[in-house]
Amino acid sequence: MKSIDKEILLCDKCGNLKKLSCPTVQIGNTNILVIGESPAKNGWIVSNRAFYDINGNLQSSGEVLSKLLNLCTLNLNDIYFTECCKCLLPDRKNLRKYATNCKEFLFRQIEKLNIDIILPMGQFPTETILDQKINKLSDYVGKQFEINIHNKKYTVIPIYHTSPINPLSYKGNEDIFKNLSKMIKSNK
C-alpha cells in the first residue's frame, strides 16, 4: 500500500492539488470498505485520520456514519475507508474527471485490502466503482451489485453520502446498515 501512496503523492493528473500526507486508506478489521468522495479541507487532509478534524473532533459526516455503523455493531475503526478522489479538490464541478483520474489508484488499493463489501458514499464513488454514469442515485442505493476487480468478486452496495446536509444521510441508509450486519465478517 505504501508504494501506491507514494505514486498518489507524485501524481499530477489533476494539476498540483494538495494530497493526504498520511496513508490514503484507513485500515479496518471487517470485510467492509466505505468509499467517500474526496478529502475535506478541514478533515483527513489535516488531521491524518478519516472523519476527524485537526483537533481530534469527529466531523458531522463521521457522526452520521458512526450512528449507522452502530446499527450493525460496528464503529469507524472497524471499517476500511478511502476516498474516490485522492486530492483536496478546489471545487465539485469537475468531480467526475477527478474520480476518473484516481480510478486506477482506487482499484489497486481495493485489490490489496481484505474486503468483500464496498459501500460507495454518493454518486461519484458509485459511478466510479460500477464504471457507469448514474442519472438517479436513488435507483442504486441499497441494491447489491457484483463487480470484479482483477479477478476478485466484490459486493457493492451504494449508500447516500452521510453529510448531514443530505436529508437522506441517516434515514436513507438506515435499513441498509441494519441488513449489513448479516454480511459482516471480522478480519481479527
N, C-alpha and C positions, 0 to 999 in steps of 0.2 A: 504494500500500500504506500510505503514511503516513496518509492520511485514514481508512482502516479502523482503523488502530492508535489514532488519536485517538478514534474512536467507541467502540472497545472500552474505552479508559480512562474514558470518560464513562458507560458502560453501568451500570445498577443493577438489571437484571432479577433478579439473584440476591441482591440486597442490596449492601451496601458491602464487597465482598470485595477483598482485595489482588490487584493485577494486575501483569503484567510491565511494567516500566518501559522496557524495550528493545523493539525491533521484535518482533512476535509471530510472525514467520516467519524461520527460518534459511534463507538463500539458498544453493542448491547449484549444481552445474554439470552435472547429469544431468537426465533427464526423470522422476525419481522423487521423490515426496513421501511421507514417513513421518508418520503422524498418531498422536501419543501421547494419553493420556487428559487430563491436566492438569498444570500446573507442580508440581514437587516443592518443598516448603518450603525445602529446602537446595540447590536446583539453579538452574535457569534464572532463577527469580524473584529470586535474589540475585546470581547470577554474570553475568547478561546473556548467557549462552551455553548453548545446549541441551546437556544431558548432563554438564555440568561444575559442580563446586561453587564456592563463593566463592574458594577457594584455587587454582583452576585445575586441580584433580584430576578426572580422568574418573570419573564415578559408575558404580556397578555395572551399572545398566541400559545405560549407554553402552558399557561394556566388552563386554557381550554383543552389542549391536548392532554394535559395531565389528568383532568377530570374524566376525559373519555377513556384514557388508559386505565383509570381506576375501575371502570365498569367491567374490565376483564382482568382485574387484579394485577395490573402492571403499573410501572411508573416510567418516567422519562429515561432513567438509567437502564431500563430493561430493553429498550429498542435501539436498533441501529438507526442512524439518521444521517442524511446528507442532503445537499441542495442540488437541484437540477442545474442551475447556473452557479458556477464556482466563484464568480466575482461580485463585488458590490456594484450594482447597476445604477447608472445615472438616471434612468427612468424606466418605466414599464412598457413604453411604446414599442420597443424592439425585443421584448422578452422572448418571443418565438425564435428570433435569429440567434440570440444569446444561447438559448436552450439547445438549438441545433449545433452550435459551435462546441458545446460542452458534452454532447451526447456520447461521444467516444469515451471520454473520461468516466462518465456515469456508468456506462455499461461495463467497462473494465473494473470499476470499483465493485459493482454488483457481483461480478464473476468471482471476486476474491473473498466475498463475505459468505458466512454460513447461514444463509437465509432461504426461505421458501416463499414468503409472502411479502409483496411490495404494496405499500399504501401511498400512491402519489396524491399529494395535497393540492388540489386545484387543477385548473385547466391545462396549464403549460407542462407541469410534470406528467400529467396523464397523457397528453398528446405525445410527449417525448418518449415515454416508456412504451406506449402502444403503437407508436410510429404512425399516427394518423391525425389529421386535423379534426377537431371536435367543434361542432356548432353549438351544442347544448350539453353542458357538463352534467346536468341532472339526468340525462339519458344514460350516463355511465356510472354515476355514483352508486356504490353499494353492490354493483354487479361484479361477478368474477370473470376474469379473462385469463387465459393461459398464454404465456409467451415463452419463447426460447431465446436465451442469450448464450451463445457459444455452446450449444448442445445441452444446456441445463434448463429444465422447465421451472417456471415461477408462476405463482398465482398473483394476479394484480387485482386489487380492489380499490378503485378510485374513491377518494373522500373529498369532502368540501374543505377548503382551507380553514384552519382553525382561528383565523383572525376574528376578534370579537366584533369588528365592523361588518362581518359577514353574518347575516341573520340566520344562516343555516350551520354556522360553525359548530354548535353543540347539538341542537335538535336534529339537524340533517344527518349527523354522523352517529347519533346515539345508538340506534339499532345495529349499525354496522359493528360497533365496538362490543356491544352485548353479544353478538353472534361470533365475534372473533375469538373469544375465549376457547371455543371448541377446536380452533385451528392452531393454537399456540403450542409450540414445542420449546422446551428450555434447552439452552446450549450449555448449561452449567456442568 
